[in-house]
Amino acid sequence: MTGIYDERVARKAYVRRRQTTVFSITVVCMVVALVVSLLFYFHAFGLGKPQTAESLPNHGVTVACAVPDSSGTAKYVDTSTVHVRVLNGTQHSGFARAVGEALTNRGFTVESVANYQKTDVKRTVIYYGRNTVNEAYTLNDHFTDAVMKMDDRQDKLIDVVLGATFDNLKTKSKVLGKGAKITSISGCVDSSKMTNLPKALTHDAVS
């Protein structure tokens, strides 16, 4: 009887140890899962944090790479060769005219200023075509938060649609200027490989 009793006691002890082990592992897993969830919730070490303008300088929009010249380097162009139409996409009256004058003072050829078809644009957008990639980069270098979007236009006009987040042009001392090397936006694509482009805003072509 003693042997049978000892065997039952040992079996019960084994079952208890196994249950304790399984329970402990379960608790540890739950704690780890909770900690990981909290790390993502509070964006610790950047976990689960939405990509920002810093990590997505063109805010997730595919942009064309700057076009290199015969020396193999893409360079900012003379502002006088950049033809711009400034459109006000906000409810602030006279916004486009003020920015147009500021761009004119910086040497850009401002073709016209007008109101955009919407008044609730949040972020400034620079619309350009295949033939004005470096010109668009040159214009964009004067803005702090604009998004560059290529459409199907074939002429030289570039549209700037002002959004609510626009505050002011970049300080002149921070603008690189004509002849400086253009650093293409990260993730850019060769313009010749960009297809299914959106239709350009209605405009008078500029050659």
N, CA and C atoms as a LAMMPS dump frame, in Angstrom:
ITEM: TIMESTEP
0
ITEM: NUMBER OF ATOMS
621
ITEM: BOX BOUNDS ff ff ff
-5.0000000000000000e+02 5.0000000000000000e+02
-5.0000000000000000e+02 5.0000000000000000e+02
-5.0000000000000000e+02 5.0000000000000000e+02
ITEM: ATOMS id mol type element x y z
1 1 1 N 0.827 -1.203 0
2 1 2 C 0 0 0
3 1 3 C 0.866 1.259 0
4 2 1 N 1.975 1.146 0.717
5 2 2 C 2.848 2.313 0.812
6 2 3 C 3.364 2.725 -0.562
7 3 1 N 3.712 1.699 -1.382
8 3 2 C 4.234 1.982 -2.717
9 3 3 C 3.196 2.661 -3.595
10 4 1 N 1.956 2.166 -3.518
11 4 2 C 0.873 2.753 -4.311
12 4 3 C 0.608 4.185 -3.864
13 5 1 N 0.643 4.406 -2.541
14 5 2 C 0.407 5.732 -1.989
15 5 3 C 1.48 6.722 -2.454
16 6 1 N 2.738 6.267 -2.374
17 6 2 C 3.839 7.129 -2.798
18 6 3 C 3.739 7.485 -4.279
19 7 1 N 3.281 6.515 -5.085
20 7 2 C 3.155 6.764 -6.511
21 7 3 C 2.07 7.8 -6.791
22 8 1 N 0.952 7.716 -6.036
23 8 2 C -0.127 8.687 -6.222
24 8 3 C 0.316 10.093 -5.805
25 9 1 N 1.029 10.145 -4.713
26 9 2 C 1.523 11.432 -4.232
27 9 3 C 2.488 12.039 -5.243
28 10 1 N 3.371 11.204 -5.779
29 10 2 C 4.352 11.686 -6.748
30 10 3 C 3.671 12.18 -8.028
31 11 1 N 2.624 11.413 -8.453
32 11 2 C 1.903 11.792 -9.664
33 11 3 C 1.198 13.137 -9.469
34 12 1 N 0.57 13.295 -8.287
35 12 2 C -0.113 14.558 -7.998
36 12 3 C 0.882 15.726 -7.952
37 13 1 N 2.025 15.466 -7.378
38 13 2 C 3.051 16.509 -7.282
39 13 3 C 3.541 16.901 -8.682
40 14 1 N 3.696 15.899 -9.552
41 14 2 C 4.14 16.14 -10.92
42 14 3 C 3.115 16.987 -11.683
43 15 1 N 1.822 16.613 -11.512
44 15 2 C 0.747 17.351 -12.191
45 15 3 C 0.724 18.801 -11.713
46 16 1 N 0.902 18.975 -10.38
47 16 2 C 0.891 20.329 -9.843
48 16 3 C 2.058 21.157 -10.394
49 17 1 N 3.239 20.523 -10.468
50 17 2 C 4.398 21.224 -11.002
51 17 3 C 4.18 21.602 -12.466
52 18 1 N 3.586 20.686 -13.221
53 18 2 C 3.336 20.95 -14.641
54 18 3 C 2.325 22.08 -14.81
55 19 1 N 1.271 22.044 -13.98
56 19 2 C 0.268 23.109 -14.05
57 19 3 C 0.883 24.457 -13.685
58 20 1 N 1.748 24.436 -12.685
59 20 2 C 2.415 25.672 -12.254
60 20 3 C 3.305 26.218 -13.36
61 21 1 N 4.025 25.314 -14.035
62 21 2 C 4.908 25.732 -15.127
63 21 3 C 4.112 26.34 -16.273
64 22 1 N 3.015 25.655 -16.677
65 22 2 C 2.181 26.151 -17.768
66 22 3 C 1.579 27.503 -17.406
67 23 1 N 1.114 27.613 -16.167
68 23 2 C 0.518 28.868 -15.705
69 23 3 C 1.549 29.998 -15.722
70 24 1 N 2.771 29.686 -15.272
71 24 2 C 3.826 30.701 -15.226
72 24 3 C 4.177 31.191 -16.627
73 25 1 N 4.299 30.218 -17.564
74 25 2 C 4.62 30.588 -18.946
75 25 3 C 3.518 31.46 -19.539
76 26 1 N 2.267 31.089 -19.251
77 26 2 C 1.125 31.86 -19.752
78 26 3 C 1.151 33.285 -19.224
79 27 1 N 1.416 33.418 -17.934
80 27 2 C 1.465 34.742 -17.316
81 27 3 C 2.591 35.586 -17.925
82 28 1 N 3.774 34.969 -18.115
83 28 2 C 4.911 35.681 -18.703
84 28 3 C 4.571 36.165 -20.108
85 29 1 N 3.941 35.306 -20.9
86 29 2 C 3.568 35.676 -22.266
87 29 3 C 2.59 36.843 -22.268
88 30 1 N 1.637 36.798 -21.338
89 30 2 C 0.654 37.867 -21.251
90 30 3 C 1.32 39.185 -20.854
91 31 1 N 2.264 39.111 -19.943
92 31 2 C 2.977 40.313 -19.501
93 31 3 C 3.798 40.896 -20.653
94 32 1 N 4.499 40.019 -21.38
95 32 2 C 5.297 40.472 -22.522
96 32 3 C 4.402 41.135 -23.567
97 33 1 N 3.255 40.498 -23.856
98 33 2 C 2.326 41.06 -24.835
99 33 3 C 1.823 42.422 -24.384
100 34 1 N 1.555 42.559 -23.098
101 34 2 C 1.082 43.833 -22.552
102 34 3 C 2.155 44.913 -22.686
103 35 1 N 3.392 44.546 -22.358
104 35 2 C 4.491 45.508 -22.445
105 35 3 C 4.686 45.97 -23.883
106 36 1 N 4.68 45.018 -24.844
107 36 2 C 4.845 45.365 -26.252
108 36 3 C 3.715 46.276 -26.721
109 37 1 N 2.488 45.957 -26.291
110 37 2 C 1.338 46.786 -26.669
111 37 3 C 1.485 48.205 -26.155
112 38 1 N 1.96 48.341 -24.911
113 38 2 C 2.159 49.665 -24.321
114 38 3 C 3.254 50.438 -25.05
115 39 1 N 4.313 49.724 -25.47
116 39 2 C 5.392 50.37 -26.212
117 39 3 C 4.875 50.955 -27.519
118 40 1 N 4.013 50.191 -28.211
119 40 2 C 3.447 50.679 -29.462
120 40 3 C 2.453 51.805 -29.202
121 41 1 N 1.665 51.666 -28.143
122 41 2 C 0.648 52.675 -27.84
123 41 3 C 1.271 54.03 -27.55
124 42 1 N 2.377 54.019 -26.781
125 42 2 C 3.034 55.264 -26.422
126 42 3 C 4.179 55.628 -27.375
127 43 1 N 4.308 54.85 -28.483
128 43 2 C 5.329 55.093 -29.505
129 43 3 C 6.738 55.116 -28.92
130 44 1 N 6.996 54.277 -27.936
131 44 2 C 8.332 54.22 -27.349
132 44 3 C 9.323 53.749 -28.4
133 45 1 N 10.491 54.4 -28.443
134 45 2 C 11.543 54.082 -29.417
135 45 3 C 11.042 54.2 -30.851
136 46 1 N 9.94 54.962 -31.06
137 46 2 C 9.422 55.169 -32.408
138 46 3 C 8.502 54.066 -32.891
139 47 1 N 8.213 53.071 -32.034
140 47 2 C 7.364 51.953 -32.444
141 47 3 C 5.938 52.432 -32.722
142 48 1 N 5.416 52.034 -33.875
143 48 2 C 4.042 52.354 -34.206
144 48 3 C 3.772 53.813 -34.458
145 49 1 N 4.807 54.627 -34.524
146 49 2 C 4.629 56.059 -34.723
147 49 3 C 4.4 56.35 -36.195
148 50 1 N 3.352 57.124 -36.528
149 50 2 C 3.083 57.44 -37.932
150 50 3 C 4.254 58.176 -38.558
151 51 1 N 4.484 57.933 -39.841
152 51 2 C 5.566 58.618 -40.529
153 51 3 C 5.228 60.089 -40.682
154 52 1 N 6.19 60.943 -40.444
155 52 2 C 5.974 62.374 -40.461
156 52 3 C 6.651 63.013 -41.658
157 53 1 N 6.556 64.33 -41.722
158 53 2 C 7.185 65.046 -42.824
159 53 3 C 8.678 64.831 -42.852
160 54 1 N 9.264 64.571 -41.676
161 54 2 C 10.708 64.37 -41.612
162 54 3 C 11.095 63.051 -42.244
163 55 1 N 10.293 61.999 -41.984
164 55 2 C 10.621 60.698 -42.558
165 55 3 C 10.062 60.544 -43.965
166 56 1 N 9.05 61.354 -44.283
167 56 2 C 8.477 61.36 -45.621
168 56 3 C 8.478 62.795 -46.137
169 57 1 N 9.62 63.272 -46.616
170 57 2 C 9.726 64.675 -47.016
171 57 3 C 8.746 65.096 -48.091
172 58 1 N 8.254 64.154 -48.902
173 58 2 C 7.221 64.509 -49.875
174 58 3 C 5.874 63.955 -49.445
175 59 1 N 5.789 63.623 -48.133
176 59 2 C 4.534 63.206 -47.517
177 59 3 C 3.916 61.984 -48.198
178 60 1 N 4.77 61.056 -48.608
179 60 2 C 4.275 59.801 -49.168
180 60 3 C 3.914 59.852 -50.64
181 61 1 N 4.073 60.982 -51.293
182 61 2 C 3.739 61.114 -52.716
183 61 3 C 4.982 60.838 -53.56
184 62 1 N 4.848 59.983 -54.572
185 62 2 C 5.969 59.655 -55.44
186 62 3 C 6.415 60.899 -56.211
187 63 1 N 7.695 61.138 -56.215
188 63 2 C 8.231 62.323 -56.881
189 63 3 C 9.314 61.909 -57.879
190 64 1 N 9.476 62.699 -58.92
191 64 2 C 10.508 62.412 -59.922
192 64 3 C 11.883 62.798 -59.379
193 65 1 N 12.889 62.04 -59.757
194 65 2 C 14.265 62.374 -59.361
195 65 3 C 14.745 63.567 -60.184
196 66 1 N 15.577 64.38 -59.589
197 66 2 C 16.154 65.515 -60.304
198 66 3 C 16.966 64.998 -61.493
199 67 1 N 16.992 65.774 -62.557
200 67 2 C 17.641 65.351 -63.802
201 67 3 C 19.088 65.865 -63.853
202 68 1 N 20.068 64.973 -63.966
203 68 2 C 21.472 65.401 -64.012
204 68 3 C 21.821 66.035 -65.35
205 69 1 N 22.805 66.927 -65.332
206 69 2 C 23.257 67.547 -66.578
207 69 3 C 24.386 66.708 -67.185
208 70 1 N 25.099 67.272 -68.152
209 70 2 C 26.152 66.526 -68.839
210 70 3 C 27.286 66.103 -67.914
211 71 1 N 27.405 66.792 -66.766
212 71 2 C 28.463 66.436 -65.812
213 71 3 C 28.013 65.337 -64.86
214 72 1 N 26.737 64.97 -64.966
215 72 2 C 26.22 63.91 -64.105
216 72 3 C 25.642 64.412 -62.794
217 73 1 N 25.528 65.742 -62.656
218 73 2 C 25.006 66.327 -61.421
219 73 3 C 23.75 67.148 -61.706
220 74 1 N 22.72 66.941 -60.904
221 74 2 C 21.491 67.734 -61.033
222 74 3 C 21.68 69.03 -60.249
223 75 1 N 21.332 70.153 -60.865
224 75 2 C 21.569 71.44 -60.221
225 75 3 C 20.309 72.32 -60.244
226 76 1 N 20.212 73.175 -59.222
227 76 2 C 19.121 74.146 -59.182
228 76 3 C 19.31 75.143 -60.325
229 77 1 N 18.206 75.576 -60.917
230 77 2 C 18.273 76.46 -62.075
231 77 3 C 18.04 77.918 -61.655
232 78 1 N 18.255 78.811 -62.594
233 78 2 C 18.004 80.239 -62.368
234 78 3 C 16.496 80.421 -62.169
235 79 1 N 16.116 81.145 -61.131
236 79 2 C 14.688 81.308 -60.829
237 79 3 C 13.93 81.994 -61.969
238 80 1 N 14.62 82.812 -62.758
239 80 2 C 13.94 83.519 -63.846
240 80 3 C 13.434 82.566 -64.92
241 81 1 N 13.981 81.345 -64.952
242 81 2 C 13.551 80.362 -65.956
243 81 3 C 12.393 79.507 -65.459
244 82 1 N 11.953 79.766 -64.224
245 82 2 C 10.861 78.992 -63.63
246 82 3 C 9.571 79.802 -63.745
247 83 1 N 8.639 79.294 -64.548
248 83 2 C 7.371 79.98 -64.784
249 83 3 C 6.308 79.414 -63.832
250 84 1 N 5.741 80.305 -63.029
251 84 2 C 4.852 79.867 -61.951
252 84 3 C 3.477 80.515 -62.037
253 85 1 N 2.454 79.731 -61.739
254 85 2 C 1.112 80.265 -61.517
255 85 3 C 0.769 79.966 -60.06
256 86 1 N 0.408 80.985 -59.311
257 86 2 C 0.109 80.811 -57.89
258 86 3 C -1.405 80.785 -57.696
259 87 1 N -1.901 79.719 -57.088
260 87 2 C -3.338 79.548 -56.861
261 87 3 C -3.636 79.48 -55.361
262 88 1 N -4.631 80.213 -54.941
263 88 2 C -5.007 80.251 -53.529
264 88 3 C -6.005 79.141 -53.212
265 89 1 N -5.553 78.168 -52.422
266 89 2 C -6.433 77.061 -52.047
267 89 3 C -7.008 77.215 -50.648
268 90 1 N -6.979 78.436 -50.134
269 90 2 C -7.489 78.703 -48.783
270 90 3 C -8.595 79.765 -48.842
271 91 1 N -9.131 80.102 -47.678
272 91 2 C -10.178 81.119 -47.577
273 91 3 C -9.602 82.514 -47.323
274 92 1 N -8.274 82.606 -47.273
275 92 2 C -7.633 83.892 -47.005
276 92 3 C -7.544 84.73 -48.276
277 93 1 N -8.277 85.787 -48.335
278 93 2 C -8.299 86.655 -49.508
279 93 3 C -6.935 87.303 -49.744
280 94 1 N -6.515 87.337 -50.987
281 94 2 C -5.261 87.982 -51.347
282 94 3 C -4.014 87.161 -51.069
283 95 1 N -4.194 85.915 -50.635
284 95 2 C -3.079 85.042 -50.279
285 95 3 C -2.183 84.789 -51.485
286 96 1 N -2.776 84.424 -52.622
287 96 2 C -1.999 84.089 -53.815
288 96 3 C -1.216 85.304 -54.312
289 97 1 N -1.839 86.467 -54.268
290 97 2 C -1.163 87.672 -54.744
291 97 3 C 0.066 87.981 -53.889
292 98 1 N -0.084 87.841 -52.579
293 98 2 C 1.031 88.131 -51.675
294 98 3 C 2.202 87.189 -51.926
295 99 1 N 1.903 85.89 -52.073
296 99 2 C 2.965 84.912 -52.321
297 99 3 C 3.548 85.119 -53.713
298 100 1 N 2.688 85.473 -54.676
299 100 2 C 3.172 85.734 -56.027
300 100 3 C 4.169 86.877 -56.046
301 101 1 N 3.882 87.926 -55.286
302 101 2 C 4.794 89.069 -55.206
303 101 3 C 6.117 88.669 -54.551
304 102 1 N 6.014 87.819 -53.526
305 102 2 C 7.227 87.361 -52.835
306 102 3 C 8.105 86.534 -53.772
307 103 1 N 7.467 85.686 -54.587
308 103 2 C 8.227 84.865 -55.533
309 103 3 C 8.827 85.735 -56.64
310 104 1 N 8.087 86.752 -57.057
311 104 2 C 8.611 87.683 -58.061
312 104 3 C 9.854 88.386 -57.533
313 105 1 N 9.807 88.768 -56.266
314 105 2 C 10.967 89.43 -55.644
315 105 3 C 12.181 88.511 -55.569
316 106 1 N 11.922 87.207 -55.669
317 106 2 C 13.03 86.252 -55.637
318 106 3 C 13.458 85.843 -57.05
319 107 1 N 12.914 86.52 -58.031
320 107 2 C 13.351 86.295 -59.405
321 107 3 C 12.521 85.334 -60.225
322 108 1 N 11.509 84.706 -59.636
323 108 2 C 10.669 83.769 -60.389
324 108 3 C 9.797 84.536 -61.38
325 109 1 N 9.489 83.885 -62.492
326 109 2 C 8.587 84.471 -63.475
327 109 3 C 7.163 84.034 -63.13
328 110 1 N 6.445 84.893 -62.449
329 110 2 C 5.081 84.572 -62.031
330 110 3 C 4.131 84.965 -63.164
331 111 1 N 3.54 83.976 -63.785
332 111 2 C 2.662 84.203 -64.928
333 111 3 C 1.323 84.796 -64.518
334 112 1 N 0.78 84.314 -63.398
335 112 2 C -0.512 84.804 -62.933
336 112 3 C -0.792 84.323 -61.517
337 113 1 N -1.758 84.959 -60.892
338 113 2 C -2.237 84.525 -59.576
339 113 3 C -3.758 84.428 -59.663
340 114 1 N -4.325 83.458 -58.971
341 114 2 C -5.767 83.265 -59.042
342 114 3 C -6.219 82.396 -57.876
343 115 1 N -7.528 82.2 -57.794
344 115 2 C -8.073 81.315 -56.767
345 115 3 C -8.162 79.895 -57.311
346 116 1 N -7.903 78.938 -56.456
347 116 2 C -8.022 77.523 -56.814
348 116 3 C -9.493 77.137 -56.761
349 117 1 N -9.816 75.965 -57.305
350 117 2 C -11.204 75.517 -57.343
351 117 3 C -11.739 75.091 -55.972
352 118 1 N -10.825 74.939 -55.005
353 118 2 C -11.23 74.588 -53.649
354 118 3 C -10.619 75.577 -52.664
355 119 1 N -11.235 75.712 -51.507
356 119 2 C -10.704 76.633 -50.491
357 119 3 C -10.336 75.902 -49.204
358 120 1 N -10.232 74.574 -49.29
359 120 2 C -9.924 73.79 -48.087
360 120 3 C -8.654 72.949 -48.256
361 121 1 N -7.731 73.422 -49.091
362 121 2 C -6.468 72.707 -49.295
363 121 3 C -5.64 72.825 -48.019
364 122 1 N -5.152 71.718 -47.518
365 122 2 C -4.409 71.73 -46.258
366 122 3 C -2.916 71.996 -46.46
367 123 1 N -2.315 71.291 -47.406
368 123 2 C -0.875 71.445 -47.604
369 123 3 C -0.577 71.956 -49.014
370 124 1 N 0.351 72.863 -49.109
371 124 2 C 0.723 73.444 -50.401
372 124 3 C 1.229 72.367 -51.359
373 125 1 N 0.784 72.435 -52.609
374 125 2 C 1.17 71.444 -53.625
375 125 3 C 1.799 72.146 -54.818
376 126 1 N 2.912 71.593 -55.286
377 126 2 C 3.575 72.092 -56.487
378 126 3 C 3.339 71.083 -57.603
379 127 1 N 2.583 71.477 -58.619
380 127 2 C 2.288 70.605 -59.749
381 127 3 C 3.239 70.94 -60.901
382 128 1 N 3.899 69.918 -61.422
383 128 2 C 4.888 70.119 -62.481
384 128 3 C 4.796 68.983 -63.494
385 129 1 N 5.474 69.143 -64.624
386 129 2 C 5.471 68.105 -65.654
387 129 3 C 6.854 67.516 -65.872
388 130 1 N 6.953 66.609 -66.815
389 130 2 C 8.228 65.933 -67.1
390 130 3 C 9.329 66.913 -67.502
391 131 1 N 8.933 68.014 -68.115
392 131 2 C 9.916 68.947 -68.649
393 131 3 C 10.338 70.03 -67.658
394 132 1 N 9.856 69.942 -66.431
395 132 2 C 10.2 70.98 -65.445
396 132 3 C 10.55 70.366 -64.082
397 133 1 N 11.22 69.23 -64.113
398 133 2 C 11.555 68.556 -62.856
399 133 3 C 12.519 69.396 -62.009
400 134 1 N 13.625 69.803 -62.613
401 134 2 C 14.604 70.603 -61.858
402 134 3 C 14.044 71.978 -61.492
403 135 1 N 13.185 72.517 -62.364
404 135 2 C 12.529 73.785 -62.054
405 135 3 C 11.62 73.63 -60.836
406 136 1 N 10.941 72.485 -60.762
407 136 2 C 10.056 72.24 -59.628
408 136 3 C 10.859 72.11 -58.33
409 137 1 N 12.001 71.426 -58.407
410 137 2 C 12.877 71.313 -57.231
411 137 3 C 13.384 72.7 -56.811
412 138 1 N 13.691 73.532 -57.81
413 138 2 C 14.169 74.884 -57.524
414 138 3 C 13.097 75.681 -56.787
415 139 1 N 11.859 75.581 -57.258
416 139 2 C 10.749 76.272 -56.6
417 139 3 C 10.494 75.698 -55.217
418 140 1 N 10.52 74.391 -55.129
419 140 2 C 10.253 73.72 -53.853
420 140 3 C 11.276 74.096 -52.78
421 141 1 N 12.49 74.424 -53.206
422 141 2 C 13.537 74.785 -52.252
423 141 3 C 13.215 76.087 -51.517
424 142 1 N 12.255 76.85 -52.025
425 142 2 C 11.862 78.102 -51.377
426 142 3 C 10.695 77.899 -50.414
427 143 1 N 10.128 76.68 -50.405
428 143 2 C 9.014 76.376 -49.511
429 143 3 C 9.489 75.445 -48.394
430 144 1 N 8.751 75.431 -47.309
431 144 2 C 9.138 74.59 -46.174
432 144 3 C 8.291 73.325 -46.039
433 145 1 N 7.103 73.311 -46.606
434 145 2 C 6.224 72.153 -46.388
435 145 3 C 5.427 71.743 -47.616
436 146 1 N 5.88 72.149 -48.801
437 146 2 C 5.13 71.836 -50.02
438 146 3 C 5.313 70.382 -50.445
439 147 1 N 4.306 69.87 -51.156
440 147 2 C 4.356 68.524 -51.723
441 147 3 C 4.508 68.664 -53.237
442 148 1 N 5.442 67.937 -53.824
443 148 2 C 5.641 67.975 -55.272
444 148 3 C 4.853 66.837 -55.924
445 149 1 N 4.008 67.189 -56.908
446 149 2 C 3.207 66.177 -57.606
447 149 3 C 3.342 66.377 -59.11
448 150 1 N 3.781 65.326 -59.799
449 150 2 C 3.914 65.416 -61.251
450 150 3 C 2.606 65.018 -61.921
451 151 1 N 2.185 65.806 -62.928
452 151 2 C 0.995 65.46 -63.694
453 151 3 C 1.362 65.36 -65.174
454 152 1 N 0.366 65.309 -66.029
455 152 2 C 0.649 65.02 -67.449
456 152 3 C 0.942 66.258 -68.301
457 153 1 N 1.148 67.411 -67.696
458 153 2 C 1.449 68.61 -68.484
459 153 3 C 2.775 68.439 -69.223
460 154 1 N 2.842 69.025 -70.418
461 154 2 C 4.047 68.918 -71.24
462 154 3 C 4.769 70.25 -71.389
463 155 1 N 4.158 71.316 -70.921
464 155 2 C 4.761 72.638 -71.096
465 155 3 C 5.591 73.022 -69.871
466 156 1 N 5.962 74.299 -69.793
467 156 2 C 6.894 74.76 -68.757
468 156 3 C 6.208 75.376 -67.523
469 157 1 N 4.9 75.504 -67.544
470 157 2 C 4.238 76.134 -66.404
471 157 3 C 4.214 75.209 -65.192
472 158 1 N 4.474 75.784 -64.029
473 158 2 C 4.377 75.051 -62.765
474 158 3 C 3.301 75.729 -61.921
475 159 1 N 2.38 74.94 -61.387
476 159 2 C 1.318 75.465 -60.529
477 159 3 C 1.675 75.284 -59.063
478 160 1 N 1.454 76.332 -58.281
479 160 2 C 1.599 76.234 -56.834
480 160 3 C 0.228 76.491 -56.233
481 161 1 N -0.328 75.476 -55.593
482 161 2 C -1.619 75.627 -54.922
483 161 3 C -1.339 75.792 -53.432
484 162 1 N -1.604 76.963 -52.922
485 162 2 C -1.305 77.271 -51.523
486 162 3 C -2.309 76.619 -50.588
487 163 1 N -1.778 75.983 -49.526
488 163 2 C -2.612 75.326 -48.544
489 163 3 C -2.583 76.031 -47.196
490 164 1 N -3.449 75.586 -46.298
491 164 2 C -3.594 76.232 -44.993
492 164 3 C -2.342 76.152 -44.132
493 165 1 N -1.484 75.142 -44.36
494 165 2 C -0.291 74.996 -43.521
495 165 3 C 0.825 75.941 -43.935
496 166 1 N 0.667 76.62 -45.082
497 166 2 C 1.712 77.538 -45.531
498 166 3 C 1.813 78.712 -44.565
499 167 1 N 3.037 79.022 -44.161
500 167 2 C 3.264 80.127 -43.243
501 167 3 C 4.059 81.235 -43.921
502 168 1 N 5.175 80.84 -44.501
503 168 2 C 6.013 81.824 -45.186
504 168 3 C 7.027 81.074 -46.042
505 169 1 N 7.647 81.78 -46.961
506 169 2 C 8.704 81.171 -47.757
507 169 3 C 9.921 80.941 -46.873
508 170 1 N 10.76 80.029 -47.306
509 170 2 C 11.987 79.752 -46.571
510 170 3 C 12.875 81 -46.572
511 171 1 N 13.57 81.206 -45.474
512 171 2 C 14.485 82.333 -45.391
513 171 3 C 15.496 82.259 -46.538
514 172 1 N 15.757 83.404 -47.18
515 172 2 C 16.642 83.42 -48.341
516 172 3 C 18.008 82.814 -48.059
517 173 1 N 18.492 83.017 -46.837
518 173 2 C 19.823 82.506 -46.493
519 173 3 C 19.872 80.981 -46.481
520 174 1 N 18.705 80.347 -46.412
521 174 2 C 18.652 78.888 -46.376
522 174 3 C 18.369 78.273 -47.741
523 175 1 N 18.135 79.132 -48.732
524 175 2 C 17.895 78.651 -50.089
525 175 3 C 19.239 78.408 -50.767
526 176 1 N 19.402 77.257 -51.401
527 176 2 C 20.692 76.907 -51.985
528 176 3 C 21.037 77.735 -53.217
529 177 1 N 20.089 77.956 -54.104
530 177 2 C 20.331 78.836 -55.234
531 177 3 C 20.88 78.159 -56.486
532 178 1 N 20.915 78.949 -57.559
533 178 2 C 21.346 78.468 -58.875
534 178 3 C 22.73 77.81 -58.825
535 179 1 N 22.815 76.644 -59.486
536 179 2 C 24.083 75.94 -59.596
537 179 3 C 24.388 74.99 -58.458
538 180 1 N 23.65 75.111 -57.351
539 180 2 C 23.879 74.194 -56.227
540 180 3 C 23.338 72.809 -56.579
541 181 1 N 23.935 71.805 -55.999
542 181 2 C 23.516 70.427 -56.281
543 181 3 C 22.149 70.143 -55.684
544 182 1 N 21.295 69.521 -56.487
545 182 2 C 19.977 69.114 -56.01
546 182 3 C 20.08 67.717 -55.397
547 183 1 N 19.611 67.59 -54.19
548 183 2 C 19.52 66.268 -53.57
549 183 3 C 18.108 65.778 -53.771
550 184 1 N 17.951 64.781 -54.626
551 184 2 C 16.615 64.275 -54.924
552 184 3 C 15.937 63.747 -53.663
553 185 1 N 14.633 63.887 -53.629
554 185 2 C 13.852 63.405 -52.495
555 185 3 C 13.968 61.888 -52.408
556 186 1 N 14.145 61.396 -51.21
557 186 2 C 14.3 59.96 -50.986
558 186 3 C 13.115 59.177 -51.56
559 187 1 N 13.424 58.099 -52.264
560 187 2 C 12.367 57.267 -52.84
561 187 3 C 11.891 57.761 -54.197
562 188 1 N 12.592 58.742 -54.762
563 188 2 C 12.178 59.298 -56.051
564 188 3 C 12.278 58.258 -57.172
565 189 1 N 11.604 58.554 -58.281
566 189 2 C 11.574 57.658 -59.434
567 189 3 C 11.946 58.46 -60.685
568 190 1 N 12.652 57.819 -61.61
569 190 2 C 12.976 58.473 -62.877
570 190 3 C 11.666 58.918 -63.541
571 191 1 N 11.599 60.167 -63.963
572 191 2 C 10.358 60.706 -64.524
573 191 3 C 9.853 59.902 -65.718
574 192 1 N 10.777 59.304 -66.482
575 192 2 C 10.375 58.529 -67.656
576 192 3 C 9.64 57.246 -67.273
577 193 1 N 9.783 56.839 -66.025
578 193 2 C 9.133 55.613 -65.566
579 193 3 C 7.828 55.886 -64.821
580 194 1 N 7.483 57.152 -64.67
581 194 2 C 6.245 57.494 -63.992
582 194 3 C 5.111 57.539 -65.013
583 195 1 N 4.155 56.627 -64.873
584 195 2 C 3.053 56.52 -65.822
585 195 3 C 1.72 56.756 -65.117
586 196 1 N 0.64 56.762 -65.91
587 196 2 C -0.709 56.991 -65.369
588 196 3 C -0.758 58.256 -64.525
589 197 1 N -0.144 59.306 -65.049
590 197 2 C -0.107 60.581 -64.338
591 197 3 C -1.469 61.252 -64.337
592 198 1 N -1.793 61.979 -63.277
593 198 2 C -3.075 62.701 -63.226
594 198 3 C -3.112 63.822 -64.254
595 199 1 N -4.302 64.201 -64.659
596 199 2 C -4.456 65.258 -65.643
597 199 3 C -4.103 66.605 -65.018
598 200 1 N -3.405 67.433 -65.773
599 200 2 C -2.985 68.733 -65.274
600 200 3 C -4.168 69.675 -65.146
601 201 1 N -4.028 70.65 -64.265
602 201 2 C -5.035 71.694 -64.125
603 201 3 C -5.106 72.476 -65.438
604 202 1 N -6.282 72.932 -65.789
605 202 2 C -6.454 73.693 -67.024
606 202 3 C -5.603 74.976 -66.955
607 203 1 N -4.827 75.193 -68.007
608 203 2 C -3.962 76.383 -68.019
609 203 3 C -3.517 76.694 -69.439
610 204 1 N -3.021 77.907 -69.619
611 204 2 C -2.449 78.305 -70.896
612 204 3 C -1.001 77.822 -70.921
613 205 1 N -0.671 77.077 -71.939
614 205 2 C 0.666 76.49 -72.007
615 205 3 C 1.753 77.569 -72.103
616 206 1 N 2.856 77.275 -71.42
617 206 2 C 4.015 78.166 -71.445
618 206 3 C 5.187 77.378 -72.047
619 207 1 N 5.765 77.909 -73.094
620 207 2 C 6.861 77.191 -73.758
621 207 3 C 8.204 77.624 -73.217
